Amino acid sequence: MVKFLSSPEVSKFLAVNGSLLPVFANVYTDKDVLKANPWYELALPVVQSAKARPVSSRYAEVSDVVRTQTSAALARVSKPEATVDEIEGRLQRVLR
């Protein structure tokens, strides 16, 4: 069952029918996948260059800072430049 669910065929099915990013690089260029999700062609280099975020024992605090400040910027409550400065300052305090 695990072998089947982790196969390129299932990855393609999930990409076409569920808009889930494929696990296999060649699925990103499949014509059926690109017909359903044309932007996947641009997603492959992003996925290939992605890096895991750093592990922190204070993840909840870090996540809260980023979430609340980003939401404020998206809601136009604060300016993007000020938001970046605020996130940086708060994270420096959290991660001391």
C-alpha positions as CSV (number, residue, x, y, z in Angstrom):
1,M,0.0,0.0,0.0
2,V,2.8,2.4,0.9
3,K,4.6,1.6,-2.3
4,F,1.5,2.3,-4.3
5,L,0.6,5.6,-2.5
6,S,4.2,6.9,-3.0
7,S,4.3,6.1,-6.7
8,P,4.7,8.6,-9.6
9,E,1.2,7.5,-10.8
10,V,-0.4,8.5,-7.5
11,S,1.6,11.7,-7.4
12,K,0.3,12.6,-10.8
13,F,-3.3,11.7,-9.8
14,L,-3.0,14.0,-6.7
15,A,-1.5,16.8,-8.7
16,V,-4.3,16.7,-11.4
17,N,-7.3,16.0,-9.1
18,G,-6.2,17.6,-5.8
19,S,-3.7,20.3,-6.9
20,L,-1.1,18.8,-4.6
21,L,2.5,19.5,-5.5
22,P,4.1,16.3,-7.0
23,V,6.8,14.4,-5.2
24,F,8.6,13.4,-8.4
25,A,10.3,16.0,-10.6
26,N,9.1,14.5,-13.9
27,V,5.4,14.8,-12.8
28,Y,5.8,18.6,-13.0
29,T,6.3,18.4,-16.7
30,D,3.6,15.9,-17.5
31,K,1.1,17.3,-20.0
32,D,-2.0,16.3,-18.0
33,V,-0.6,17.9,-14.8
34,L,0.3,21.1,-16.7
35,K,-3.1,21.2,-18.2
36,A,-4.7,21.1,-14.8
37,N,-2.1,23.3,-13.1
38,P,-0.1,25.4,-15.7
39,W,1.9,27.1,-12.9
40,Y,3.5,23.8,-11.8
41,E,6.1,24.4,-14.5
42,L,7.3,27.4,-12.5
43,A,7.0,25.6,-9.2
44,L,9.6,22.9,-9.9
45,P,12.7,25.1,-9.5
46,V,11.2,26.5,-6.3
47,V,10.5,23.1,-4.8
48,Q,14.0,21.8,-5.9
49,S,15.7,24.8,-4.2
50,A,13.6,24.8,-1.0
51,K,15.3,24.3,2.3
52,A,13.8,23.1,5.6
53,R,13.2,25.8,8.1
54,P,15.5,25.9,11.2
55,V,14.4,23.9,14.2
56,S,13.6,26.0,17.3
57,S,12.4,25.0,20.7
58,R,10.6,28.3,20.6
59,Y,8.7,27.5,17.4
60,A,5.3,28.7,18.7
61,E,6.7,32.1,19.6
62,V,8.5,32.5,16.3
63,S,5.4,31.4,14.4
64,D,3.2,33.8,16.3
65,V,5.5,36.8,15.5
66,V,5.7,36.0,11.8
67,R,2.0,35.3,11.6
68,T,0.7,38.3,13.3
69,Q,3.1,40.7,11.7
70,T,2.5,39.3,8.2
71,S,-1.2,39.5,8.7
72,A,-0.9,43.2,9.7
73,A,1.1,43.9,6.5
74,L,-1.4,42.0,4.3
75,A,-4.3,43.9,6.0
76,R,-2.4,47.1,5.3
77,V,-2.3,47.9,9.0
78,S,1.4,48.3,8.8
79,K,3.8,49.1,5.9
80,P,5.9,46.1,4.6
81,E,9.2,47.8,5.5
82,A,8.0,48.4,9.0
83,T,6.7,44.9,9.3
84,V,10.1,43.4,8.3
85,D,11.8,45.6,10.9
86,E,9.2,44.6,13.5
87,I,9.6,40.9,12.8
88,E,13.4,41.1,12.9
89,G,13.3,42.9,16.2
90,R,10.8,40.6,17.9
91,L,12.6,37.5,16.6
92,Q,15.9,38.7,18.0
93,R,14.3,39.0,21.4
94,V,12.6,35.6,21.2
95,L,15.8,33.8,20.0
96,R,18.2,35.2,22.5
